[in-house]
């Protein structure tokens, strides 16, 4: 099995963070499990080590770079940077991206991996214990149905959507899961004015606002990427529940 590149300098330069030895081993194990699972499931076309590092590991963590503890050698408590973010849901997780790399990088964060495809969830149920992580759990179902359940409705601080569909659709999936003040991260390739206009229209009645759009390029192939950050806000006509 090929070995993933460590890329510590590039992690540090681009995200001001790098995995420790244990996390590096978990990334390697995740890579091996994905390549193995790909033989029977269509999880990803990205299996070459460097491409996997950039397009699955780095790309997943770039979306939540603001939550990563500043470099592992820092004396700061890594949980302080993200202490208000405790529960995340990865909607349409597929092979576990971006949720699994994020669960590995942020062990204090509880990550729910949601997908409507039974085979993919069954696969992830074997992956999570193999990685030795205790802060990730799988959930089978359609996001619109799960979001109406009391246990999941407005229960999350962070919602992640990568390669799920149009941004306006992603917003409709994500916002019902979020607590007031919660954040949705939409991982996009290119981003157009038309998409932003459509998204603005879609979120008006969902209690969301576009907080920021970050444009960047991937570090080894210079591919265009955007992350759209949506903040859940209390709508004017809603009364807070006492």
Secondary structure as GFF3:
##gff-version 3
##sequence-region A 1 242
A	DSSP	alpha_helix	8	15	.	.	.	ID=ss1
A	DSSP	alpha_helix	21	37	.	.	.	ID=ss2
A	DSSP	alpha_helix	49	52	.	.	.	ID=ss3
A	DSSP	pi_helix	53	58	.	.	.	ID=ss4
A	DSSP	alpha_helix	59	62	.	.	.	ID=ss5
A	DSSP	three_ten_helix	65	67	.	.	.	ID=ss6
A	DSSP	three_ten_helix	80	82	.	.	.	ID=ss7
A	DSSP	beta_strand	87	91	.	.	.	ID=ss8
A	DSSP	alpha_helix	99	105	.	.	.	ID=ss9
A	DSSP	beta_strand	110	115	.	.	.	ID=ss10
A	DSSP	alpha_helix	118	131	.	.	.	ID=ss11
A	DSSP	beta_strand	136	140	.	.	.	ID=ss12
A	DSSP	alpha_helix	143	146	.	.	.	ID=ss13
A	DSSP	beta_strand	156	162	.	.	.	ID=ss14
A	DSSP	alpha_helix	167	175	.	.	.	ID=ss15
A	DSSP	beta_strand	178	188	.	.	.	ID=ss16
A	DSSP	alpha_helix	193	203	.	.	.	ID=ss17
A	DSSP	three_ten_helix	204	206	.	.	.	ID=ss18
A	DSSP	beta_strand	208	217	.	.	.	ID=ss19
A	DSSP	beta_strand	224	232	.	.	.	ID=ss20
###
